[in-house]
């Protein structure tokens, strides 16, 4: 019985903690304090509910309990900003109207509050590690133990990251506010960077035994969906959600039953998650619609951002029934646009692959040789591997073998090294 | 993990109250914005559908309605972390019916969709 109640409370926490913390942060102006107040309410629930049963409106109960503690806190902390005390008084007076008054007052702002919470948790003043930990804690409802397990770090390290994040926010007097219009694009990009990092850590794990940790992907996908819903007029947020939907749709096909990676061309596409592909296509269509809509004051429509373009590329793969049906010309064209808005050597390398597929290996090799001359990807095993692959297609066997040998020397992944050495050996 | 929540009950003679439909829309929006609801839709009465049966080695196609069983009224597909979380969304959904249409009777079936987690190699 009590185990059941605990699981129910956990489920409720998962659904409510973000909104709870967000609402409390508006009241206290301090995300750290809000998170602790919410945790306190959770502890009270865990103590009481197994005895008393789950109250009829559990979410309201948690909020009321946390709010009462906020009021106590405001009373106790004389040194607190006047504003908080004022809000505390306001709350006390509201309490005479009963629970619903408080809930209504909160509901009015809940969307904005959640958005403030996301922006605060992903504030550029915090280290990337702290942003990730605080975001998962405040918006994912994950416990320190769960965060530690997800990132294969000691629990103490995860706890420290969160404590440090809260302290940094407080010390720098980071206000619980939405970014200004001028800051919006950069701050939104910072949020997506955090969520993408969580996703990628799940998609191609940098540590541990498994190559993928799908639960991290799921968490990131959920955050991306929440974000898109909170800023519905931002094409990049929808493009970002679309990109993660497409990438996640391949998860069931990305490993063998024993956990070895299967790369895109070799995946059994029947295993791709059709529902996620459909959701990705919907989000991408929405992003493109928003981006092409005429803007105020006759400004030209916003160009598609890097996430929208990557999502459009992923859509080409998602809609190709067989690998050989892939529209490589379209992908090459999209990479050509992408490199103008997001110019990185890795994008250029991917473009080389697409161009080679669409227009022949020598065209791709020209791009790759440009990258080699440029030196920006020095030591990156994939560069040598792609080069080897294109040289092999051009039947320049000795150069191809040398490229694969170089790739084998550069990779840090044991399985990959075997593959490269094997290809080099077959060429000599 | 995914759960399919199927609402089943008596096909009502009259339209459900408008307040109920509004509340359902609001909850659906909330669940979607929370990244939990992946898909949902209402289902037309079985009079508009059919049944393809395999029985005694022969296939039979039977047009609706199927008066012997309760009608399926809607479905929702959730992406959640536990059964309890899916049950909580279903509970909220049924609570809206309780609140706005207490005379109506029905049930929400919370069915787990098999996923990768069900086929994970033993740890």
Interface residues (C-beta under 8 A of the other chain):
Chain A: X7 X8 X10 X11 X12 X14 X15 X214 X218 X221 X222 X223 X224 X225 X226 X229 X230 X251 X252 X257 X258 X259 X275 X279
Chain B: X32 X33 X34 X35 X36 X38 X39 X77 X79 X80 X81 X82 X83 X84 X85 X87 X88 X89 X116 X121
